[in-house]
């Protein structure tokens, strides 16, 4: 494995490095660049996302392209739930709308497992969608990275 494929922070995680890993993942997903996001995963990574199974980095890109073509104006907040050694558990919520203008808040949990180079080799995500009105939206920052001063999931009561 080349240094180019290393993704610090590396396991075993501490509270500080696990929190940093979660924020880096959130930032990447909010950037909505499937190719860039895919580089955080091992070439042979395994995902379960809802009821869909994704195997390998090459399948990540078309999966994310489909996701972000359907989930418009996607804004995500992730929060560390727990960690141990090379594993991190995350809770998250994101807001998006479909092409008819219907808004949703999707809530979920992810379990992540990393290799020694800090690349994610397993991602297991469970997600539920809640229809919301435009007035119920809580994520109003410009598309892209969530501003540092924006409230966390806990601060928002989510």
N, C-alpha and C positions, 0 to 999 in steps of 0.2 A: 504494500500500500504506500502510495506517495504522500508526502507532506501536504500536497494540494488537496488530498481527500480527507484530511483531518479537520474536525469541526469542534474546536473548543467551545465551551468548557468540556472537559473529558471526565468520564466516570473514574473512580467512584465520586458521586456528587455530594456536596454539602448543601445546606440551605441556600447559601449565597449562589453557588454555581447552578443548582437546580432552578432557582428563580431566574437566573440569567438565561438559562437554556430555554425556559418557557417563553420569556419575552422575545428572544431571538426568533423562535418559531412563530410567535404571534406576528412579529414585524414582517417576516417573510411571507406569511399567508396574506397579510393585509396588502402586500405589494402586488399580489395576484399575478406573479410571473411563474407559470408552471415549470419552465425549465430551471429557473433559479431555485425554486422550492424543492424540486426533485433531487438536487445535489446534496441535500441534507440527509438523504436516505442511502442505505447500502444498495449496491447493484442488484442484490437478491432480496431486498426488503419484502416483507409480507404485511399487508394491510387487511383489516376488515373495517369498512366504512359503511355504517348502517348494515344493509344486507348485501353489499357489494364487496368482492374480494379482489384486491390488486396485488399482483406479484411482480416485483422487480421495478427498478427505477424507470425503465422504459414504459411501463404501464401507468406510472404516476402522472406523467405529462398529459396524455389524452384524458385521463380521469379528471384532472384539475381543469383542463380546457373546457370539458363538458360542464363541470360544476359551476365555473364562473361565467359561462355563457348563459346558464339558467338562473343563477343566484346573483342578480344585478345589484350594484351599489353595496357590495359585501363589505361589512365592517365587523371585526372580530376582537373579542377580549378573552384572553386565556389567564388562568390563575393556577398556581401550584397547589395541589391538594396533598400529595405525599411523595416521598422518594426513599429509595434505599439502593445502595451500590450503583448499579447501571440502569435502574428503572425509575421512571417518573410517572406519577398519576396527575392528570390535569383535569380541571373542569373549565368549561368555556360556554360562551353565548355569543352568537353573531346575529346581526340584522341584515336583511336583504329583501328585495322585492322581485316578483316575477315580471314577465313581459306585459302582463295586464295591469301592473301597478299595485298588486296585492302585497302588503308587507308581512313579514314573518320575523319572529325571533326564534332561532334554533338553539336549543340547550343541549349540552352533551358532556360526556366524560371520555377521556382518552387514557389509555395505558401505553406507555412507550418503553421500549427496550433498546439500549445502545450497545454498539460494539466498542472496543477499546479506543478507537479513533474518534469517538463522539458522533458517529453516524448512526442514525436510527435504523434498526433492523426489523423492528416490529412496531406496528401502530394499530391499536384496536380502539375503534371509536363507536360509541353509541350516541345517537342523536335523535331528538324529538323536535318537531316544528310546531310553533304556536302562532296562529294568525294574529296580527296586531293591527291597530289602526295607525295612521300616520301620526296622530297625536300621542300615541303610546311609545313612539320611538325614543330611545335614549342615547343613541350613537349619532352625533351630528358633526363629527370632525370631517375635514376634507378627506377624500379617498386617499388611502395610503396609511402610513404608520400612525398609530394612535398617539396623540400628544402625551408627553410625560405627565402633565398635570391633570389628565383626564381621570375620572373616577375608575376604580377597579370594580370587578363584579361584586365583591363584598360591600364596597362603599355604595354601590347602586342598589344593594339589597337583592341581587339576583342570585 
